[in-house]
Structure formats: C-alpha cells, structure tokens
Amino acid sequence: MRRFALPFIGPICLTSLLVSGCEFENESSKGAVTKRPVAPLAVEYYDDTGATSGRVIFDYSKPMHIQSRYLTPGDDGVWDTTDDTSSHFLECLYESADDTPPRQRWLPLVATRRSPSGANALSLVNMADGENMFCPALSGHHLIREARCLEDNCHGASTIYGSGFELSISRERHNNTITETQTMQHYDSGSREDWLQQTQESRITLDEQSRPIEVNIEMTVTNIFDDILIDVCHAGSNAALELLLYRSCKTAKESIRYSYTDSAIARQTDYYNGWTFTHMENSLRTVDTENNVLIITSDTNLHTSVPDPTENNYFFNARGQITSSTTRKAGADGTLHTPDDDTASGPQYFYRADGQPQRVEYGYGSVDEYRYDDFGRLVKTLYFSPGKDTPTRKTEYTYNDAHKTKKTFYQAVSEDDPTLVKTSTIYFLPAPAGFPVNFSPDTPQRSELPTVKSIMARFDNPS
C-alpha cells in the first residue's frame, strides 16, 4: 500500500506559508536547480479588494486519500473570529489496482458536453465534463470516491449539481471481464438529494494483452431529468432539442468495440438516443512516423446511406508534442481529400529547445506566452485576447532552488479595463512518492498541452 505521507509542516510554517510563502530546505547541489514534483498544500482566494476571502487546506496524511477543507472568515470578513466557517472541499479516495483500463466516462455529463449550449455552460463554471475529473489519476490505483463541495458555503458550490456531488466507483473482475459501477449522489445546501441519484454500469472485456475489445456503458438508475430527455428524444437528428435542453440525447447508453493491428487501432461505436439505437461511428487511428503525424478518421453518419467522414491530423515533433492540427470534413460528395472538403486548423504550439512550451497561437488571434528565468524555470504565463496588446490573464510562479512554492493567478477587471487583479494563489510542498504531477487543486484535471500519448490514450481508452 502506497502512502501519501508528507513531511511535517508545523503551524508556524503553515501560517507563514499562507501569508508570504514558506521556504523549504534546498535539496539540490549548490549552483544547480533540481526540479521536484510538488503537491498543493493550500489555495487562497481573494475578493475585489485583494483581501483573502477563502482558503483551501489539503491533507494527505491518510494512505491513498486526498482530503481538503474550505475555510472562510465568515460574515464579519475577519479571520480567527467565532463566525469563521469550515466545509468540505475535495476528497479523493483510491485503492491499489492492477494495470487495467481507466474509469469509463460518465454519460450524463458527456451528454452535456456534446450539446453546444451545454459545453459552453460547463466551460463557464469550470466543471468536470464526464471525462476529466477533479481528482487526479494515480498510477497503479483506481479512484473509488470523488466528493466535492458537499456543504453550502464551499468555494465553487454553484454547480450544475447544486452545491456538490459524491461519485462512488466500484469494480469487479471475472476472468477477462471487468464490471464497473459508478453512482452519483447529488447535494444541495448540504443535504442529499436522493431523487437525483444516478447509476451507470460499464462492462469492459479485455484481450490477452489487457486491451479493451468491447465496452458497454449503460445507465441503470436515472433521475427525472434523464427520464425527460429519454422520453422526448428519438432516432435521427435532435440538434435543436439538444441545444435547448443543454444536453445531447446520447445520454443513456453506448457500446464500443476495438480491433488491433500492428500499425492501427479501429474503434466502432454504437450510439443511442435514450435507449433507441441511432447510428454507428467507425473510427481509425494510425501514426505516420515518417511525416510525424497522428491521423484519426471517423464516419459518424453510418445510419444513413450518405457518408459523412472526418479526418483529424495531429502533427508532432521528435518529443511527441503536438505542434499543430487540422480537421477535414467531406463535402457534398461524401469523400475526403476532394476539392469540396471543409478544412479548419487548430492551435499552433511552439516549444523551446529544451522541450518546454514557448507560445500557443489559437484561432481569432488569441495567444498564450510562456516566460522562463535563467535556470529554465517557468516564471510567468500570459494570455492575450484577440486584438489586445496587454494580457487579460497572467499566472506567476515562484520557486526555491528545489521546487515550485507558489502559483498566483491574475485576471483583467473587464474587457474595457485591462488592470490585472490577483484572484487566487496555490501554495505547494514536495509531493509524496508516486503523487500525480500537475494536480490542479480546484479545476478538472485537463492536460495543458496535447501530446501524441495523451491523444492516443483518449482514443484507445475513452474515459
């Protein structure tokens, strides 16, 4: 059993850390910088005046268990008085496990992400999206419980799940078949809302190399909102309905089959509107190592006689980092690589000689820039909105010689006022052995920059 035990940090150091940052003993040799993985110790949130309006404190003292509390100064706005509050923030509980496929994606939230209006709502509140969770992945372990903001005064409590949720995950294996059960319990103002409970069961069949060859996902317990969607959806196009309801009709069931060759993986997916089969999608991923391009093709309209193929090309460098991408959709002739194709380009990624990101150019003129010190440590990221000469977001990093100690976020007051104000600060300490790298303490665990490995993993084991 791997433990998350952390070095002891006394109350004086913790208090100092929350005020100005705590310097830990330098474990690198003199004159050299040794980068060490870190874990979030605390997060501070600031109001419009710059005062600390809330804090999250993390606790890793129990084996395979991440716990945290959200603290506020209460109505008087003064810390260390009788009306200070403390509430649940994020809890992640793991168990040791063999190297098996990751947790399967949570269909009700994936259905929200598949609706344009729903995807926009998720991005605005920075919610988990059914694929990316708040809890980090831990090598050699399975997540068995994720709980967030179960009480009324928790930071970020305003979510599509009321004031919070608790997701329980269990797995049973019999020979080459894994049965995974996920149960979502909703909370509102600190109380369980049992009438909103949902349960999803996934049956995963593996081959002799422990690769998935078939995955069947089905909701076994639905709530009133799922039932309404299932009742009003039907086979065929539901675009207008999905836009209005913030959720795709593909909410209750999916079936995926894989086949493998030396150079490619093929995936066939059956989609359902409610419980009614609507269409099949055939997908194929290949890697062209001569031209450094990962190619994923799919046809998502196989329930009709009219083909609708799409091809995504991800170009990468020698390190396997994505440098650019293109999406090509067939035109009226239904054939790719003909004059009537519709093509679009994705972001362009630029890297330093040491492999660290330097600049990302998005569509419509928005840009991310990365700044480093003389030791090659990232010290600042800047985001520029289209047509703006000054950044609308900024992130600053501070270090001691061994590891990152602080990450501070700034946001422009408004589109018309470019003044950057501090919104939050994350404080770090050396991570326990095996702790996941780049754990974001208050946002879903999305990859910052894509790689060949991350894109292939998403295709091979859609989670």
N, C-alpha and C positions, 0 to 999 in steps of 0.2 A: 504494500500500500504506500503510495507516494504521498508525502506530507507537504503542506503549504506553509510550514513553519517559517516565520520571518525573524530576522534579528530583533532583539528587544529594543524598542524605542520608548524611552521614558517620557513622562508627562512634560518635562521642561522642554525637551527636544520637539515634541509634538506641538506644543504651544508656539514655540519659535517657528516651526515649520509653517504653521497656519498664518503667521504674521509676515515672515520675511524669507522663509526657505531655510532648511537645515542642512548644514554641510556634513557629509559623512566622511569617514576616513578614506583617504586616497589609496586604492589598492593597485594602482598601476606603477610601473617603474618611473623614476624621475625623468622628466622631459618627454615622456611618451603618453599617448592617450589610448586607454583601453576601453572600448565601448562595452558596456554591460547591459543585459536586459533589465528592464525595470517594471514595476507594478504600481498602479495608482494607490497612493496612501490616503489622499483626501482631495476633494474638489471644493472650491469656493465659488459662489455665485454672487454677483454684485447688482445693486439696483442702479437707477439713473443717476444717483448722487455719488456713486463709487463705493458706497458702504456695503459691507458683506450682508447679504440678505438670507443666505442659506449655506450650509456645509454638508458634504457627504463624507463620512469616515468609513474606510474599508477595514475589514477584519479577516485575516487569512489563517487564524490560529488553529482552526479545526482541519483535519485531513480532508482533502478533496472538497473543500467547501469555501465559497466566497460569500461573505456577508457584508452588509453595509447599512448604515442608518443615515437619515436625512435630518439635520438639525436646523432650527430657525430661532431667532431671538424673540419670537412671539410678537404680540400686538404692540408692545412698547418700543420695539426696534432696538432694544438694548440687550446685549449678551450677558449671560450669567445672572439672570433675574428669574423670579419664580414662574413667569409665563413662557419661558423657553420651551420649545417642543422638540420631540424626537419621534421619528416614524420610520417604518420600513422603507428601504430604497430598492436595492437589487440583491437577490440571493441566487446563487448558482451552486447546485449540488451534483457531484459526479460519482461514478463508480468505475472501478477498473474493468476493462473490457478488451477482448481480442480485437485485432485489426479487421473490422467489418464496416460496411457502408455507413455513412453518416445518417443522422436523423433525416427522415423524409420531410419535404416541405409541407407546411400547414396550409391546406387548401383554402379555407375561408379567407385568410389574409392574402394568399396568392391571387384569389379571385378579385380582391380589392385592387391589387397591383395591376391586374390585367385590364381594368377599366381605366380609361384616360382620366376621368374625374377622380376616381379612387386613388390612382397613382399620385396625382397632384396633391390630394389630401394627405397621403402618407408622407410625402416629402416635406410638406409644410410643418407637420408636427414631429418629424424625425422619428417615426415609429418603426418598429420591426415590420418586415414585409412578408413574413411567412417563410422566407428563405434565410435571410440574415437575422440572427437573434441578438439580444442584448448580452447574453452570456458568451464568453469566448470558447472556441474549440480547444480541447486539451488532448494532446497526443496520448494514445493508449487508454483513453477513458470515454465513457458515454455520459452525456448530460442526462440526469434523471429528474431534475426540478429546476425551473426558472420562475422566479416570482419578482414582480416589480410594482412598486407604488401601491401597496395594498391598503394604505391608510389615507385619510382625507387630505392631510397637509403635506403630502410628499411632493418634492420638486418634479415637475412634468406630469402631475397627476391627471391633467386634462388630456385624455387619450380617447381613441375610439372604443376602448374597453372601459369607459367610466373612469374610475380613479385607479384601476390597476387590474392585474391578472396573475394567475398562477397556472403554469403549464407543467403537468406531470407526464413523464415519459417512462415507459417500461418496455423491456424486450425479452422475448423468449426464443430460444433456438432449438430446433429439432432437425438433426442432420444438416441438410443444406438449405433449410428454410428458416427465416427469421420473421417473427411476428412482432411488430412494433405498435404500441398503443399510446396515443397522445390524448390527454384530457385537459381541456381549457376551462378553468374556473374564473369567472368574472367577479369584480368587486366594484362597488360604488359607495363612496363616502365611508369606506372602511368596512362595509358589510358585504357578505357573499350574496351574489345574485344567482341562485341555483337555476332559475328558469332560463338563464342564458348559457348554461353549461353546454359544451360541445365535446365530442369524442371522435377521433379519427383512428382507423386501423389500417396499417400497411403490412402487406405480406411480400417479403423480399426473398427471391430464390437465387442462390449463388451457384456458380460453376465450380469445377475442381480447383480453380485458382482464386477462389473467393471473390470473383467478379459478379456483379448482378446480371442475371439473364432475364429476369422478369420482376417487375414491381407493380403491385396492385394497391392503390390507395382509395379508401372509401370512408366517408363519414358514417359512423354508426349511431351517433346521437346528435341530433340537430336542434337548434333553437328556433324561435318563432321567425327570426329574420331569414335564416336559411330556408325554412319551410315556405315562406312567402316567395322567395326567389325561385325555388324549385317549382312552385305552382305556376308562376307566370312565365317562366322560360320555356322555350320549345326548340325543337331541332331547326337548324337554319340560322340566319343572321339575327342577332339580338342587339346590334350595336346601339341603337337609340335607347333601348331599355337599360342596357348596361351602363351607359353614360348617365342616365337619370338616377339609377339606384346606386351608383358608386361601386358596383361590384359586377364582375363578369358572371355569366350564367354557368361557367365551368367551375362549380363550387363544391360538388359532392363526390366526384369520382374521377379517377384516371387509371389508365393501365399502360405500362411501358415495357417494351421488350428490347433486348440488346443482342447483337451478334458481333463477333470479333474476327478480324483478320490481322495479319502481321502489320499492315500499314494503316488500318482504319477501324473505326467503330461505327456501326449503324444502329440507329435507335428508331423504333416505331411506337408512336403514342396514340392511344385511343382517348378522345376527349368526349365528355358527356355534358349536356345542358341539363342540370339536375341529374336525373337518373337515366335520361334518354341519350343514347349514342348519337353524336352529331357528325364527327368527322375523324379521320385518321391523319397523323402527320408522320412523314418519313424524313429522317434526318441522317446525315452522314458527316463525320469529321475525319479529315486527313491532314497530315503535316507534310508540306513540301520543304524538305531540308536544304535543297539546292537553292531555292529562292527565299528561304526564311519566311514562309507564310503558312499560317494555320487556316484551313478552309472548312467552314461548316455550311452545308447546304440543307435546305428543307423545303418540303412542299406541304402547305397547311390547308389545302383545299381538296383533299382526295375523296370527299363525299360527293363531289360532282364530277362531271366529265370534263370540266375546264381546269387545267393545271394552273397552279399559282406558285411557282418556285421562287425561292430567295437564296442568295448566297452571301455569306459574310466572310470577308478576308481580313485576317489579323496579321500584320507584318511585324516581325520581331527582330531584335539584334542578337549578337552572339551570346548574350546572357539570358536570353529567353524573355526579355522585357518587350512589351508591345510598344511599337513606335508610331503606328497609325493603323487605321482600319477603314474598310469600305463596305457598304451594303448595296447589293444589287438585286432588284426585283424585276421579274419578267414583265414585259408589257403585254399588249393585247394578243400577241402571237403565242403567249404561254411558254416561250423558250428563252433561256438565259443566253447572254452573250450575243444578242442581236441588236440592231440599231434602236429598237423602241424600248430597251431596258431603262428602268428608272434607277439611277445611282445616287448615293449620298456618301459623304465622307464623315468619319468620326473624328474625335480629338487627335491632335498630334502631340507625341510625348518626346521630349528631348532630355538627354542624360549627360552627366559629366563623365570624364574618362574613368573615374573610379566606380561608375555604375549608379551613382545617386541621381535622383531626379533634378533637373535644372529648370524646366519650363514645360507647361502644358497649355496648348492653344486649343480652345473649344470653339464651337460654332458661334457665329454672330459677333466675334471679336472679344470674347471674354478670355482671360488669361490667368494662370497660376504661375507665380515665380518663386523659386527656392533660393535662399541665400545661406552661405556657409562661412565659417570662420577659417583661420589659417590652419587649423587642425582637421579640417574636413568635417566638422560637426555642423549639422543643420541648426541655424540660429533664428531663421525667420522665413515664413511663407507669406506671400502677398497675393490677394485675389483682386483683379481689376475687372469691373463690369464693362460691357461694351461701350466704347467711346469715352471712357474715363481715364484721366491721367493720374489720378490718385486712387489708392486701393480702397475698396469698400469692406474688405475683411483682412485681418492680419493675425498671424499666430507667431509668438515669440517663444524661444526655448532657452533655458539656462542649464548649465552643467557644473559639476565639479570635474575633476580630472578623470573620474572613473565612469560616471553615469549621468544621465539626464535627471535633473531635480525638479524643474518646473516647466509647464507649458501654459501660456497665457493667451487668451483669445480676445480680440478686439473687433468691433463692428461699427460701421458708419452709422451716424444718427439717423440719416434718411438719404433718399436719392438726391435731395437738394442740399443737404448738409453733410459734407464728407468727413466731418470730425470723427475720429475713431475713439470709441469709449470701451473701456475694459468690461467684458461680460462675465468671464469666468477664468479660473486658474486651476490646473491639475498639478498636484504635488506627487512626486514619485519616490520610491525607495528601491533598493536592489531586489529583483524578483526571486522568488523561491525557485529551486531547481525544477525544470520542466514547465514553468509557467508560460502561458501563451504570450508571444511577442505582440506588441502594439495593441493591447487591450484598451479599447475606448470605454471609459467608465460610465458614460451616460448617453451613449448613442449605439445603434446597432453595429455589429462587427462587420462592416463592409471593407473590402480591400481598397486601399487608397489608389493604387495604380495597378492596372491589369498585367498579368503575365501569361505566358503560354500555359504554365502549370495550372493557374487558377481557372482559366477558361476551359481547359480540358477537364479539370475536376468537376466543374459545374455541369458539363455535358455528360460525363461518364457516370456521375452520381448526383443527379439533380436533387438537392436537399432543400 
